Amino acid sequence: MENTREIVLEGLLTVEKELSFSNKLVSDILDKYDYLDSRDKAFIKRVFEGTIERKIELDYHINNLASVPVRKMKPMIRCIVRMAAYQILYMDNVPDSAAINEAVKLAKKRKFANLSGFVNGILRNLSRQKEELKWPDKKKNPVEYLNVRYSVPEWLVEKWLARFGFEDTESLLASLLEIHPVSLRFRSNMKDEEREDYVSRIKALGVELEQDSRLKYVYRASHLDNIRELPGYEEGAFVIQDVSSCLAVEAAEIKLGDFVVDACASPGGKTLLASEKTGETGRVISRDISEAKLVRIDENTERMQANNISAQVWDASVFDAELEEKADVLILDVPCSGLGILGKKRDIKYNATPEGLAELSGIQKSIVEASWRYVRKGGTLLYSTCTINPDENEKMVEWICSKLPFSVKKGPVQLLPNKDGCDGFFYTVLSRND
């Protein structure tokens, strides 16, 4: 019998030591222990992701109780205390005594018996005081309050406060901490009866599906264990894709027979939807910077039987003369800070920096400068990101229109999870003028 908490601990230690991306790591962990029952896998995922997601808050409460600050604790002890604290504060179905006792056992098993009393003391105090936890003063120090309450770095809190104000910023931060269902995007050209048949069969397995009000072929899925086991997966009936991404592609008005270039395509959701829009008479070139990036594109292209897609390795910041003025539609979903998907990639907020955001703007400009000439005269450029940052979004569109022969056709559109029920996502559709 595997110790699920020990599996979580190993994952947290890996994140600390190797700065691994937690969303990829948890996927690898669940694949490795796929033989565990669904409850154990759900526990592993919840504790691992929750501990990372609420790290700033957990550390704040632990520091108020511990004689040694979290940053000075041994990495092993730090991870054990954090994950137990998360269970105590956020998992009502786990008795506090179980979370505490298992944490103490883990400390002893990992040869830190001398610190087991330290672990026990912190966690028992947290359990006793959890109903009256102290928080930073919301009125006197709103930045610190939001920083701790929603585990978001202060610089990012300040950035969003300046743009949205306190109430909307708190609403946005709260929405990013909510459980985010996976979105299944069924083939857009599938007949309604066929799609509804798949939906019924998936629901019969206990999966909850909620149809999006804007696009009938997108469903939010809850209580989903293994997507590969769902009816329709092997037949290529659907792909995982958030409605925000679909709305962007829909806005580009891709037509049958169009030639589309998706210059930064991985994982390929927009490529696949574009291929359905162009039909058999159209063509899509789907590019990204490495073979590793193309793996998921190739996998889904084959599964979805999208025969009009050509996947290619290409650095989008390098101009390809062979494509000059050939594309009816150019999709530029540029590398970005990812601040709109903090609810899905929980460690982005800890790795992002103001300096890094400035650097990304430079990368985005280099990609636009290298790629814009692919658009034929009168053609369309779809510019998009999965972030909530004017420097990467609205200001980039302004720069494109001031420096290059483009004008805004639709947008700009900034989708927000707290208002639009989807990822934080930005897109603008531009027309080439000359």
C-alpha positions as CSV (number, residue, x, y, z in Angstrom):
1,M,0.0,0.0,0.0
2,E,1.5,3.3,-1.1
3,N,1.7,6.2,1.4
4,T,-0.1,8.9,-0.5
5,R,1.3,11.7,1.8
6,E,4.8,10.4,1.1
7,I,4.1,10.6,-2.6
8,V,3.0,14.3,-2.1
9,L,6.1,15.0,-0.1
10,E,8.4,13.7,-2.8
11,G,6.7,15.9,-5.3
12,L,7.0,19.0,-3.1
13,L,10.7,18.3,-2.5
14,T,11.2,18.0,-6.3
15,V,9.6,21.4,-6.8
16,E,11.9,22.9,-4.2
17,K,15.1,21.3,-5.4
18,E,14.6,21.4,-9.1
19,L,12.2,24.3,-9.7
20,S,10.0,21.9,-11.7
21,F,6.7,23.0,-13.1
22,S,4.1,21.6,-10.7
23,N,1.4,21.0,-13.3
24,K,3.7,18.8,-15.4
25,L,5.1,17.1,-12.3
26,V,1.7,16.2,-10.8
27,S,0.7,14.8,-14.2
28,D,3.8,12.6,-14.2
29,I,3.2,11.5,-10.6
30,L,-0.4,10.5,-11.3
31,D,0.7,8.6,-14.4
32,K,3.3,6.8,-12.3
33,Y,0.8,5.8,-9.7
34,D,-2.1,5.2,-12.1
35,Y,-2.8,1.9,-10.4
36,L,-4.0,3.7,-7.2
37,D,-7.8,4.1,-6.8
38,S,-9.4,7.4,-7.8
39,R,-9.7,8.6,-4.3
40,D,-6.0,8.2,-3.5
41,K,-5.1,10.0,-6.8
42,A,-7.6,12.8,-6.0
43,F,-6.0,13.2,-2.6
44,I,-2.5,13.4,-4.0
45,K,-3.5,16.0,-6.6
46,R,-5.4,18.1,-4.1
47,V,-2.8,18.2,-1.4
48,F,0.1,18.7,-3.8
49,E,-1.5,21.5,-5.8
50,G,-3.2,23.1,-2.8
51,T,0.1,23.3,-0.8
52,I,1.8,25.0,-3.7
53,E,-1.1,27.3,-4.6
54,R,-1.4,28.6,-1.0
55,K,2.2,28.6,0.0
56,I,2.4,32.3,1.0
57,E,-0.7,32.0,3.2
58,L,0.5,28.7,4.8
59,D,3.9,30.2,5.5
60,Y,2.3,33.3,7.1
61,H,0.3,31.2,9.5
62,I,3.2,28.8,10.3
63,N,5.5,31.7,11.0
64,N,3.0,33.1,13.5
65,L,3.2,29.7,15.4
66,A,6.8,28.5,14.9
67,S,9.9,29.4,16.8
68,V,11.9,29.0,13.5
69,P,10.7,30.9,10.4
70,V,9.7,28.7,7.4
71,R,12.5,29.9,5.2
72,K,15.1,28.6,7.8
73,M,13.5,25.2,8.2
74,K,15.0,22.1,6.7
75,P,13.4,21.6,3.2
76,M,12.0,18.2,4.4
77,I,10.4,19.7,7.5
78,R,9.2,22.8,5.6
79,C,7.3,20.6,3.1
80,I,5.9,18.2,5.7
81,V,4.6,21.2,7.8
82,R,3.1,23.0,4.8
83,M,1.3,20.0,3.4
84,A,-0.2,19.1,6.8
85,A,-1.2,22.8,7.4
86,Y,-3.0,22.7,4.1
87,Q,-5.0,19.6,5.1
88,I,-5.9,21.2,8.5
89,L,-7.1,24.4,6.9
90,Y,-8.6,23.3,3.7
91,M,-9.6,19.7,3.8
92,D,-12.7,19.1,6.0
93,N,-12.8,15.4,5.1
94,V,-9.3,14.9,6.7
95,P,-9.4,14.9,10.5
96,D,-6.8,17.3,12.0
97,S,-5.5,14.4,14.1
98,A,-4.8,12.3,11.0
99,A,-3.0,15.2,9.3
100,I,-0.9,15.8,12.4
101,N,-0.1,12.2,13.2
102,E,0.9,11.4,9.6
103,A,3.2,14.5,9.5
104,V,4.9,13.4,12.6
105,K,5.3,9.8,11.2
106,L,6.8,11.2,8.0
107,A,9.3,13.3,10.0
108,K,10.5,10.3,11.9
109,K,10.5,8.0,8.8
110,R,12.7,10.6,7.0
111,K,15.2,10.5,9.9
112,F,14.1,13.8,11.5
113,A,12.8,12.2,14.7
114,N,14.5,15.0,16.7
115,L,12.2,17.5,15.0
116,S,9.0,15.5,15.3
117,G,8.0,17.3,18.4
118,F,8.6,20.6,16.6
119,V,6.3,19.5,13.8
120,N,3.7,18.2,16.2
121,G,3.7,21.5,18.2
122,I,3.2,23.8,15.3
123,L,0.4,21.7,13.8
124,R,-1.5,21.2,17.0
125,N,-1.4,24.9,17.7
126,L,-2.7,25.5,14.1
127,S,-5.5,23.1,14.7
128,R,-6.5,24.8,17.9
129,Q,-6.4,28.3,16.5
130,K,-7.7,27.7,12.9
131,E,-11.1,29.2,13.6
132,E,-9.5,32.5,14.8
133,L,-6.5,32.9,12.5
134,K,-5.0,36.4,12.3
135,W,-4.7,38.1,8.9
136,P,-3.1,41.4,7.9
137,D,-5.4,44.3,8.3
138,K,-7.4,44.7,5.1
139,K,-8.0,48.5,5.5
140,K,-4.6,49.5,6.8
141,N,-2.5,47.3,4.5
142,P,-4.6,46.1,1.6
143,V,-1.5,44.9,-0.4
144,E,-0.3,42.7,2.4
145,Y,-3.8,41.4,3.1
146,L,-4.3,40.3,-0.6
147,N,-0.8,39.0,-0.8
148,V,-1.4,36.6,2.2
149,R,-5.0,35.9,1.8
150,Y,-4.7,34.8,-1.8
151,S,-1.0,33.8,-1.9
152,V,0.0,36.2,-4.7
153,P,3.3,38.2,-4.7
154,E,3.0,41.8,-3.5
155,W,4.3,43.3,-6.8
156,L,1.5,41.5,-8.7
157,V,-1.1,42.6,-6.2
158,E,0.0,46.2,-6.7
159,K,-0.1,45.9,-10.4
160,W,-3.7,44.6,-10.4
161,L,-4.8,47.0,-7.7
162,A,-3.7,49.9,-9.9
163,R,-5.7,48.6,-12.8
164,F,-8.8,47.1,-11.3
165,G,-9.2,48.6,-7.8
166,F,-9.6,46.6,-4.5
167,E,-12.9,44.9,-5.0
168,D,-12.3,43.6,-8.5
169,T,-8.8,42.6,-7.7
170,E,-10.0,40.6,-4.7
171,S,-12.7,39.0,-6.9
172,L,-10.1,38.1,-9.5
173,L,-7.7,36.6,-7.0
174,A,-10.5,34.6,-5.3
175,S,-11.5,33.2,-8.7
176,L,-8.0,32.1,-9.5
177,L,-8.0,30.0,-6.3
178,E,-11.3,28.2,-7.2
179,I,-11.3,24.7,-8.6
180,H,-11.0,25.0,-12.4
181,P,-12.9,22.3,-14.3
182,V,-11.3,20.9,-17.4
183,S,-12.9,22.0,-20.6
184,L,-13.7,19.5,-23.3
185,R,-13.9,21.0,-26.8
186,F,-15.8,18.7,-29.1
187,R,-15.2,18.9,-32.8
188,S,-16.9,22.1,-34.0
189,N,-18.1,20.4,-37.2
190,M,-19.7,17.4,-35.3
191,K,-23.5,17.0,-35.6
192,D,-25.5,18.0,-32.6
193,E,-26.9,14.5,-32.2
194,E,-23.5,12.8,-32.3
195,R,-22.0,15.3,-29.7
196,E,-25.0,14.8,-27.4
197,D,-24.6,11.1,-27.6
198,Y,-21.0,11.4,-26.4
199,V,-22.1,13.8,-23.7
200,S,-24.7,11.3,-22.4
201,R,-22.2,8.4,-22.4
202,I,-19.6,10.5,-20.5
203,K,-22.2,11.7,-18.0
204,A,-23.1,8.0,-17.4
205,L,-19.6,7.5,-16.0
206,G,-20.3,10.1,-13.2
207,V,-18.6,13.0,-15.0
208,E,-20.4,16.3,-14.6
209,L,-20.6,18.2,-17.9
210,E,-21.8,21.8,-18.2
211,Q,-22.3,23.2,-21.7
212,D,-20.8,26.7,-22.2
213,S,-23.4,29.3,-23.0
214,R,-21.3,30.9,-25.8
215,L,-20.1,27.9,-27.7
216,K,-22.2,24.8,-27.8
217,Y,-19.3,22.5,-28.5
218,V,-17.4,23.4,-25.3
219,Y,-18.3,21.7,-22.0
220,R,-16.7,22.2,-18.5
221,A,-16.1,18.8,-17.0
222,S,-16.0,18.1,-13.2
223,H,-15.2,14.8,-11.4
224,L,-13.0,13.7,-14.2
225,D,-10.4,11.1,-13.5
226,N,-8.7,10.0,-16.7
227,I,-9.6,11.7,-19.9
228,R,-8.2,8.9,-22.0
229,E,-10.8,6.5,-20.7
230,L,-13.8,8.7,-21.8
231,P,-16.0,7.6,-24.6
232,G,-14.9,9.5,-27.7
233,Y,-11.3,10.1,-26.7
234,E,-9.8,7.5,-29.0
235,E,-12.1,8.4,-31.8
236,G,-11.0,12.0,-31.6
237,A,-14.4,13.4,-30.6
238,F,-12.9,16.1,-28.3
239,V,-9.7,17.8,-27.1
240,I,-8.9,19.7,-23.9
241,Q,-9.3,23.4,-24.7
242,D,-10.6,26.3,-22.7
243,V,-13.5,28.3,-24.1
244,S,-11.3,31.5,-24.1
245,S,-9.0,30.0,-26.7
246,C,-12.0,28.9,-28.8
247,L,-13.6,32.4,-28.6
248,A,-10.3,33.9,-30.0
249,V,-10.3,31.5,-33.0
250,E,-14.0,32.1,-33.6
251,A,-13.3,35.8,-33.7
252,A,-10.7,35.4,-36.5
253,E,-13.6,34.2,-38.8
254,I,-11.5,31.5,-40.5
255,K,-13.3,30.3,-43.6
256,L,-13.4,27.1,-45.7
257,G,-10.3,26.9,-47.9
258,D,-8.2,29.3,-45.9
259,F,-4.5,28.9,-45.4
260,V,-3.7,29.4,-41.7
261,V,-0.3,29.8,-40.0
262,D,-0.2,29.1,-36.2
263,A,3.3,30.3,-35.3
264,C,3.5,29.5,-31.6
265,A,1.1,26.5,-31.6
266,S,1.8,24.2,-28.8
267,P,-0.2,22.5,-27.3
268,G,-2.3,22.9,-30.5
269,G,-5.8,23.7,-29.5
270,K,-6.1,26.7,-31.8
271,T,-4.4,24.7,-34.6
272,L,-7.0,22.0,-34.4
273,L,-10.0,24.3,-34.3
274,A,-8.5,26.3,-37.2
275,S,-8.2,23.0,-39.2
276,E,-11.9,22.3,-38.7
277,K,-12.8,25.8,-39.9
278,T,-10.7,25.6,-43.0
279,G,-12.0,22.1,-43.9
280,E,-10.5,19.7,-46.4
281,T,-9.8,22.4,-49.0
282,G,-7.8,24.5,-46.5
283,R,-4.4,24.1,-44.8
284,V,-2.9,24.8,-41.5
285,I,0.9,25.1,-40.7
286,S,1.4,24.5,-37.0
287,R,4.8,25.6,-35.7
288,D,6.7,25.7,-32.4
289,I,10.3,26.0,-31.4
290,S,11.2,22.3,-30.7
291,E,10.3,18.7,-31.4
292,A,9.2,18.4,-27.7
293,K,6.7,21.2,-28.3
294,L,5.3,19.3,-31.3
295,V,4.6,16.1,-29.5
296,R,1.2,17.0,-28.2
297,I,0.3,18.7,-31.5
298,D,1.2,15.5,-33.4
299,E,-0.6,13.3,-30.9
300,N,-3.9,15.3,-31.1
301,T,-3.7,15.9,-34.8
302,E,-3.5,12.1,-35.4
303,R,-6.2,11.3,-32.8
304,M,-8.5,14.0,-34.2
305,Q,-7.7,12.9,-37.8
306,A,-6.9,16.5,-38.8
307,N,-5.2,15.7,-42.1
308,N,-4.9,19.3,-43.3
309,I,-2.3,20.2,-40.6
310,S,1.4,20.3,-41.2
311,A,3.4,20.4,-37.9
312,Q,6.9,22.0,-38.2
313,V,9.7,23.0,-35.9
314,W,10.4,26.7,-36.4
315,D,11.5,29.6,-34.2
316,A,8.8,32.2,-34.6
317,S,11.3,35.0,-34.1
318,V,13.0,34.0,-37.4
319,F,11.4,35.2,-40.6
320,D,10.5,32.5,-43.2
321,A,10.5,34.1,-46.7
322,E,8.6,31.1,-48.1
323,L,5.5,32.2,-46.2
324,E,5.6,35.9,-47.1
325,E,2.1,37.1,-47.8
326,K,0.7,33.6,-48.1
327,A,-1.5,33.4,-44.9
328,D,-5.2,34.3,-44.9
329,V,-5.0,34.1,-41.1
330,L,-1.9,34.3,-38.9
331,I,-2.3,33.1,-35.3
332,L,0.2,34.6,-32.9
333,D,-0.5,33.2,-29.4
334,V,2.8,34.5,-28.2
335,P,4.8,33.3,-25.2
336,C,3.6,35.2,-22.2
337,S,3.7,35.5,-18.4
338,G,0.6,33.2,-18.1
339,L,-0.9,35.3,-15.3
340,G,-4.4,34.4,-16.6
341,I,-4.0,30.7,-15.8
342,L,-2.7,30.8,-12.3
343,G,-5.5,28.5,-11.3
344,K,-4.1,25.8,-13.5
345,K,-0.4,26.4,-13.3
346,R,0.0,27.2,-9.7
347,D,3.7,28.1,-9.5
348,I,3.7,30.7,-12.3
349,K,3.0,33.4,-9.7
350,Y,6.1,32.5,-7.7
351,N,8.4,32.4,-10.7
352,A,7.2,35.5,-12.5
353,T,9.0,38.8,-11.9
354,P,8.6,42.4,-13.1
355,E,11.9,42.0,-14.9
356,G,10.7,38.8,-16.5
357,L,7.6,40.5,-17.8
358,A,9.6,43.2,-19.4
359,E,11.8,40.6,-21.1
360,L,8.7,38.8,-22.4
361,S,7.5,42.0,-24.1
362,G,10.7,42.1,-26.0
363,I,10.3,38.4,-27.1
364,Q,6.7,39.1,-28.2
365,K,7.8,42.1,-30.3
366,S,10.6,40.0,-32.0
367,I,8.0,37.3,-32.9
368,V,5.6,39.9,-34.3
369,E,8.3,41.6,-36.3
370,A,9.4,38.3,-37.8
371,S,6.0,36.9,-38.6
372,W,3.6,39.7,-39.6
373,R,4.7,39.6,-43.3
374,Y,3.1,36.1,-43.6
375,V,-0.3,37.8,-43.6
376,R,-1.5,38.5,-47.2
377,K,-2.8,42.0,-47.9
378,G,-6.3,42.2,-46.5
379,G,-5.6,39.1,-44.4
380,T,-6.0,38.6,-40.6
381,L,-3.7,38.6,-37.7
382,L,-5.0,37.0,-34.4
383,Y,-2.9,38.2,-31.5
384,S,-3.5,36.5,-28.2
385,T,-2.0,35.7,-24.8
386,C,-3.1,33.8,-21.7
387,T,-2.2,36.7,-19.4
388,I,-3.7,39.7,-17.6
389,N,-1.0,42.4,-18.2
390,P,-1.5,45.5,-20.4
391,D,2.2,45.5,-21.3
392,E,1.8,42.2,-23.1
393,N,-1.7,42.8,-24.3
394,E,-3.2,46.2,-25.0
395,K,0.1,48.0,-25.3
396,M,1.4,45.3,-27.7
397,V,-1.6,45.9,-29.9
398,E,-1.0,49.6,-29.9
399,W,2.6,49.0,-30.8
400,I,1.6,46.7,-33.7
401,C,-0.9,49.3,-35.1
402,S,1.6,52.1,-34.8
403,K,4.6,50.3,-36.3
404,L,3.1,47.9,-38.8
405,P,0.3,48.0,-41.5
406,F,-2.5,46.7,-39.3
407,S,-5.6,48.1,-37.8
408,V,-7.9,46.6,-35.2
409,K,-10.9,44.7,-36.6
410,K,-12.2,43.2,-33.3
411,G,-11.3,43.8,-29.7
412,P,-9.2,44.2,-27.7
413,V,-10.9,41.6,-25.5
414,Q,-9.6,40.8,-22.0
415,L,-11.4,37.8,-20.5
416,L,-11.3,37.4,-16.8
417,P,-12.0,34.3,-14.7
418,N,-14.1,36.1,-12.2
419,K,-16.3,37.8,-14.8
420,D,-16.2,35.5,-17.8
421,G,-16.0,32.0,-16.3
422,C,-12.9,31.0,-18.2
423,D,-9.1,31.5,-18.2
424,G,-7.7,34.9,-18.0
425,F,-7.2,35.4,-21.8
426,F,-6.6,38.3,-24.2
427,Y,-7.1,38.5,-27.9
428,T,-7.4,41.1,-30.7
429,V,-8.2,40.5,-34.4
430,L,-6.3,42.8,-36.7
431,S,-6.5,43.3,-40.5
432,R,-3.5,44.0,-42.8
433,N,-4.1,47.3,-44.6
434,D,-1.6,47.7,-47.3
